[in-house]
Amino acid sequence: GGSSSITVLNQRGDSSTTSTYIGESSSSYRQLLVADTEVIVYFETNTPGHGWLRLPLLSSVDVGAKYIIRNLLKDYGCYVGPHETDSDNGETIRLAWSWSHVSSNNVFVSKNYRILECIVLQTISGSKRWVAFKHDTSYSTTN
């Protein structure tokens, strides 16, 4: 048994402390490690700015690997993109409802869709692809 551990990213002031850094821009992002399969992006105060994360290198993860990102930033979101090497090679994240037509270099995890699941699938030709599922979390908390 056992469960995976959760990576909590909760600071943006020190990019050298990568264990807790949430990223700040497309050029100052937090590179997720293969072991970072469950991530919470959290900031205690409502400091302006979105989080910026990059998924692990596709060649380093197995088909079926799943990464869950939870955005707990109060009024901000979190951008999630493929590893820089994969992105430079044209890799994008396909959004699940439209496998062949809708993809993005940076999927936005917003205040209304706070949970993003990214799963590695294999194509017919044998290459790996990131596929993302956004979970609607905009329901009323008073019910």
Secondary structure, DSSP 8 states (H G I E B T S, - for coil): ------EEE-B-S-TT-TTTB---BTTB-EE--TT--EEEE--SS--S--EEEE---GGGS-TT-EEEEEE--SS--EEEE--HHHHHTT--EEEGGGTTT-EESSEEE-SSS-EEEEEEEE-TTS-EEEEEEEE---S-TT-
